[in-house]
C-alpha cells in the first residue's frame, strides 16, 4: 500500500470492494478520516488496495480541514455538490473518478466513529444510484439463503423484519437484516449482496462484519405480515410489481431529496421498470408469520 503525505503529516489509506457484475469501487481516507475508514472497511469486509487499483469511482473521505487543503477553491467551484446536510458535503465531477465526502466534526458529535460511519454510508447511496440505471436497486429487507437460493423478507419498519431474520435457524446462510443490494449478473440473473446495518455502530455494542462481496442468486421475495398463523401465499406478478415499486419508492426518499426533479423522475421510471422485471423473474409471496411459530418452514416449502 502506498502512503500519501499531505503537508508532511497527513496520510491516506485505500480499500476496495468488487461486486458480482465486476464493478469495483475504491474508498480512500485522508488524515483524521483514516481510523473511521478502517472501521467502515472492516464492517464491509473490504480489502486493502493501493491507489492505482482500477475502479468505477473512488470515494475520498476527509475532514473539513483536509478537504480545504486537498480540493483547491477553483476545483471545488467546478464540482457538483450532491448532498449538503449534517452528514457533510459531497462533491463529484464527470471529469474525475473521485467523489469527495467531507466528514464535518463539531461539538454536537457525540457518536465518535459511529457518526462518521453514518456519514461514510452515503457512499452506498451513490453506488445505489449507479445501479438504478443498470436495472438494480436497494431493498430495505432481511436477506438469507438456503441451499444457494436467496430470499428477501421485506416489511415496513418496526413490523418484525429484523426479528424474523434473527429467528432463522443456523442452517440458513444469513446475509443482512436491513439492507440489500439487488443487481444483475452478466447473464441478466438477479443476485443479492447483503449490506451493513449502520446503526449497529451507534446504537448497539455489537460490531458485526458484513462481507459485502458475497452474493447469491435471488430466488424469492416475501412481504411480511404479522398473523396468528404461519402461512405463505403466492402473489400474482401484477400485484407483486405494484408492491415492489411502492417499497422501493418509499425507501428511496432518503437519497432522492437532494436530486434534481428531472433526474428524480428518471430514477422513479427506472425503479418502476425494475419492479416489473423483478416481479416477472422472481417468485413473490405474502409471508404471514406469528411471533413464536416456525415461519421459516413455510418459506422452505416454496424456496
Secondary structure, DSSP 4 states (H G I P E B T S, - for coil): -PPPPBTTTB-EEEEEEE-TTS-EEEEEEETTHHHHHHHHHHHHTPEE--TT---SEEEEEEEHHHHHHHS-HHHHHTSEEEEEETTEEEEE-TT-SEEEEEE---TT--STHHHHHHHHTHHHHHHHHHHHTTT-EEE-EEEEEETTEEEEEE-STTSSHHHHHHHS-TTSEEEESSEEEEEE-TTS-EEEEEE--GGGGTT-S------TT-EEEEEEEEEEEE-SS-EEEE--HHHHHHHHHHHHHHHTHHHHTTS-HHHHHHHHHHHHHHHHHHHHHSEEEEEEE-SSS-HHHHHHHH-
